[in-house]
Amino acid sequence: MIIEYIMKRNVITIKDTATIKEAMQLLELHQIRHIPITNERNRLVGIVSDSDIRDASPSIFHFTDHLEDFLKPISTIMKRNVITAHPLDFVEEVSTLFYEHHIGCLPILDDDELVGIVTETDMLHTLVELMGAHQPSSHIEVKVENITGKLADIAAIFKELNVSIISVLVYPYHDPSYKILVFRVQTIDPRRIIKVIEANGYNVLWPSEPGL
């Protein structure tokens, strides 16, 4: 899946000449946490978050002492080195940017034009849907040798049992000779499936007996 399918296209922005107060009002009005900052040519020059504004705001104990701070340009507190993505980037690649840089949102640029925005909440919802975790289903983990063809072998078992696979993930095992295949399948009771998988010589890590 590419990021174009999940990005928000109606991006709330503010000019770099606007004040901190105006940015605060936009955040509250639209119930958002991040605002991309653009210049007079509508090019992205920075981004500001609600936490940036909180950090720049006077203490509640001295709130009336420095009201002029709210009239400063938003450019004085915005982050300038903005991490961005392209509409045709894959969701998996973009999720890595969130993970590595600990960011809360990602502006989406196409030929330097701001065309969308993706937040960490958007990414979480998308990954849940990609994994099928929001559907009635069962989660099955199988330890297999780390060699070619094992995924196809287990998938063939599901096919023989007429059980639909919703999603598949592959995790490393502490012993690199093995890996863990994580299936989410369209059934509520996986006991019959597990017995067949184990009868074929595979080690089912989850669910485990007794009680599954």
Beta strands, then each sheet from edge to edge (+ up, - down):
strand 1: 14-15
strand 2: 34-38
strand 3: 44-49
strand 4: 105-110
strand 5: 113-119
strand 6: 138-145
strand 7: 165-172
strand 8: 178-185
strand 9: 203-206
sheet 1: 1+ 2+ 3-
sheet 2: 4+ 5-
sheet 3: 7+ 8- 6+ 9-
end
